[in-house]
Amino acid sequence: MHNHAKRETIIQLVQFMKESSHTVILTGAGMSTESGVPDFRSKSGWWKNIDPRSVATVEALEENYDLFHEFYSMRIHALAKCLPHKGHHLLANWQKQGLIHTIATQNVDNFHQMAGASNVQTLHGSIRSFRCHHCGAPSKENTFLLKEPCTNCGGNIRPEVVLFGEPLPEKTWQNVLQHIHKADLVIVIGTSLEVYPVNQLPEMTNGHTVLLNLEEVEGKYEFDLMIKGKAKDVLERVDELLKIV
């Protein structure tokens, strides 16, 4: 892994972007940390000394709704203070310029859409929309935050996020697979690639693969380029070079 983003590496990424006729971006939690969103996978991200991965589950939703509700209410309130950063806006701009085509994200914060990106595939759903866990009827954020039951059936309201133990939305997954198979370039930003099945995606392309991440990624992934750094910083440097190279 390169120590910090060397200029030559970023120039190579810019070349890949300019040569690619179909570029897919895959983003994870590290894309949102610079907006002030806590990364629950990092050691400091543990909430009340509970591993969030034990709360973001179907079991917690069904058997410990108080804890589930408290965790997601805290996340919703924390997000209310956060906005997309320059990196989100750069990706949206590159998409408008035709430099990238699809953004697939594991993040549930909708920052890509808020920054103006279109065709965003939300692999893990969105924390900005809500439904009844029991009957599936759509609901509202306020109903959830006030812990009110579903007006339709009295069931528990939940955010429309994919919990541990739930499958990814099939249509979204198939869309992303199609783009990955078609891609000349896949740029993975800010994910440790720990979560199945999203961590399989970089291996499913015949195109170039680039990893842009703050930490080393454990595992046997063979990326053509690895750039170590914060998402926003590196994307800003890529944007500068895109204009001159």
C-alpha positions in Angstrom: 0.0 0.0 0.0 1.3 3.4 -0.9 2.1 5.7 2.0 -0.3 8.5 1.3 -1.3 9.4 -2.2 1.8 9.8 -4.4 1.3 12.1 -7.4 2.3 9.4 -9.8 -0.4 7.1 -8.4 -3.0 9.8 -8.7 -1.9 10.5 -12.3 -2.4 6.8 -13.0 -5.9 6.9 -11.6 -6.7 10.0 -13.8 -5.4 8.1 -16.8 -7.7 5.2 -15.9 -10.6 7.5 -15.6 -9.9 9.2 -18.9 -9.6 5.9 -20.8 -12.6 4.2 -19.2 -15.9 4.2 -21.0 -17.8 2.9 -18.0 -16.6 3.7 -14.4 -18.3 2.5 -11.3 -17.7 4.0 -7.9 -18.2 1.9 -4.8 -18.3 3.8 -1.5 -18.4 2.8 2.2 -18.3 4.4 5.6 -14.9 6.1 5.1 -16.6 8.2 2.4 -18.9 9.7 5.1 -16.6 10.1 8.1 -15.3 13.5 6.8 -18.9 14.7 7.0 -18.7 14.0 10.7 -20.6 10.7 10.5 -19.1 8.2 12.9 -17.7 5.0 11.4 -19.2 2.3 13.5 -16.7 -0.3 12.4 -13.7 1.5 13.8 -12.8 0.9 17.5 -13.8 4.3 18.6 -17.2 3.8 16.8 -18.5 1.5 19.5 -21.7 2.8 21.0 -22.3 2.6 24.7 -19.7 -0.2 24.8 -22.0 -2.2 22.6 -20.9 -3.4 19.2 -23.3 -1.7 16.9 -23.2 -4.8 14.7 -25.2 -6.5 17.5 -27.9 -3.8 17.4 -28.3 -3.4 13.6 -29.9 -6.8 13.4 -33.3 -8.3 12.8 -33.1 -9.9 16.2 -32.7 -6.5 18.0 -35.5 -5.1 15.9 -37.8 -7.9 16.8 -36.7 -8.8 20.4 -35.1 -5.6 21.8 -36.9 -2.8 20.0 -36.1 -0.2 22.7 -32.3 -0.7 22.1 -32.8 -0.8 18.3 -34.9 2.4 18.4 -32.4 4.2 20.6 -29.5 3.3 18.4 -31.2 4.4 15.1 -32.7 7.5 16.7 -29.1 8.5 17.8 -27.9 7.9 14.3 -30.7 10.0 12.8 -30.0 12.9 15.2 -26.3 12.7 14.5 -26.9 12.8 10.8 -29.1 15.8 11.0 -25.9 17.8 11.8 -24.0 16.5 8.9 -23.8 17.4 5.2 -22.2 16.0 2.1 -18.5 17.1 1.8 -16.5 18.3 -1.2 -15.8 14.7 -2.2 -19.5 13.9 -2.6 -19.9 17.0 -4.7 -16.9 16.1 -6.9 -18.3 12.6 -7.6 -21.6 14.2 -8.5 -19.8 16.6 -10.9 -17.8 13.9 -12.5 -21.0 12.0 -13.1 -22.5 15.0 -14.8 -19.4 15.3 -16.9 -19.6 11.6 -17.9 -16.4 10.7 -16.2 -18.1 8.2 -13.9 -21.4 6.4 -14.5 -22.7 4.7 -11.5 -22.2 5.2 -7.8 -23.0 2.2 -5.6 -22.8 2.8 -1.9 -23.0 0.9 1.3 -23.8 4.1 3.1 -27.4 4.8 4.2 -27.0 8.6 4.6 -28.1 9.7 1.1 -25.2 12.1 0.9 -24.5 11.2 -2.7 -28.0 12.1 -3.8 -27.9 15.3 -1.6 -24.8 16.3 -3.4 -26.6 16.0 -6.8 -25.6 12.5 -8.0 -28.1 10.5 -10.0 -28.3 6.8 -10.5 -27.1 6.0 -7.0 -27.5 2.4 -6.1 -28.0 2.2 -2.3 -26.9 -1.4 -1.5 -27.7 -1.1 2.2 -30.9 1.0 1.9 -31.5 4.4 3.3 -31.9 5.8 6.9 -34.0 8.6 5.4 -37.1 6.5 4.7 -39.2 4.3 7.0 -41.7 1.5 7.0 -43.5 -0.9 9.2 -41.4 -4.0 9.9 -44.6 -6.1 10.3 -46.8 -5.1 7.3 -44.3 -3.0 5.2 -46.6 0.1 5.1 -44.6 3.3 4.4 -44.1 5.5 7.4 -42.4 8.8 8.4 -39.3 9.7 10.3 -41.2 11.5 12.9 -43.4 8.5 13.6 -40.3 6.5 14.1 -38.6 9.0 16.3 -41.7 9.4 18.5 -41.8 5.6 18.7 -45.3 5.5 17.5 -46.7 2.2 16.2 -47.7 1.7 12.6 -51.1 3.3 11.9 -52.0 0.4 9.6 -51.3 -2.6 11.8 -49.7 -1.4 15.1 -46.3 -2.9 14.2 -42.8 -1.5 14.9 -41.5 1.2 12.5 -38.0 0.9 11.2 -35.7 2.7 8.9 -35.4 1.2 5.4 -31.8 0.0 6.0 -30.5 -3.5 5.4 -29.9 -5.0 8.8 -27.5 -7.9 9.5 -29.4 -11.0 8.7 -31.4 -9.5 5.9 -30.7 -9.9 2.1 -29.6 -6.9 0.0 -32.4 -5.4 -2.2 -32.3 -7.8 -5.1 -33.0 -5.3 -7.9 -30.3 -2.9 -6.6 -27.8 -5.8 -6.4 -28.6 -6.9 -9.9 -28.2 -3.4 -11.2 -24.8 -3.0 -9.5 -23.6 -6.4 -10.9 -24.6 -5.3 -14.4 -22.5 -2.1 -14.1 -19.6 -4.0 -12.5 -19.5 -6.5 -15.3 -19.6 -3.7 -17.9 -17.0 -1.5 -16.1 -13.6 -0.6 -17.4 -12.8 0.9 -14.0 -14.1 0.3 -10.5 -13.0 2.7 -7.8 -13.6 1.6 -4.3 -13.6 4.4 -1.7 -13.6 4.3 2.0 -14.6 0.7 2.7 -12.7 -2.1 4.5 -14.6 -4.6 2.4 -15.6 -6.6 5.4 -19.3 -7.0 4.6 -20.5 -9.8 2.4 -21.6 -9.7 -0.4 -20.5 -6.2 -1.3 -16.9 -7.2 -0.7 -17.1 -9.6 -3.6 -17.8 -6.8 -6.2 -14.2 -5.7 -6.9 -13.4 -9.3 -8.0 -16.3 -9.5 -10.4 -15.0 -6.9 -12.9 -12.6 -7.3 -15.8 -11.8 -3.7 -15.6 -9.1 -1.9 -13.6 -9.7 -1.7 -9.9 -8.5 1.1 -7.6 -8.8 1.2 -3.8 -8.8 4.6 -2.0 -8.9 4.0 1.7 -7.4 5.4 4.9 -6.4 2.0 6.3 -4.9 -1.1 4.9 -7.4 -3.6 3.8 -7.0 -7.1 5.1 -7.5 -9.9 2.7 -6.4 -11.1 -0.6 -7.7 -8.4 -2.9 -5.5 -7.6 -5.8 -6.1 -4.0 -6.8 -4.3 -2.4 -9.7 -3.8 0.8 -7.7 -4.0 1.4 -3.9 -4.1 5.0 -2.7 -3.9 5.5 1.0 -5.6 8.7 2.3 -8.8 10.4 3.3 -11.5 10.3 0.7 -12.1 14.0 0.4 -8.4 14.9 0.2 -7.6 12.3 -2.5 -10.7 13.2 -4.6 -9.7 16.9 -4.5 -6.2 16.0 -5.7 -7.7 13.8 -8.5 -10.0 16.7 -9.5 -7.0 19.1 -9.7 -5.1 16.7 -12.0 -8.2 15.9 -14.1 -8.2 19.5 -15.1 -4.5 19.6 -16.2 -3.5 16.1 -17.3 
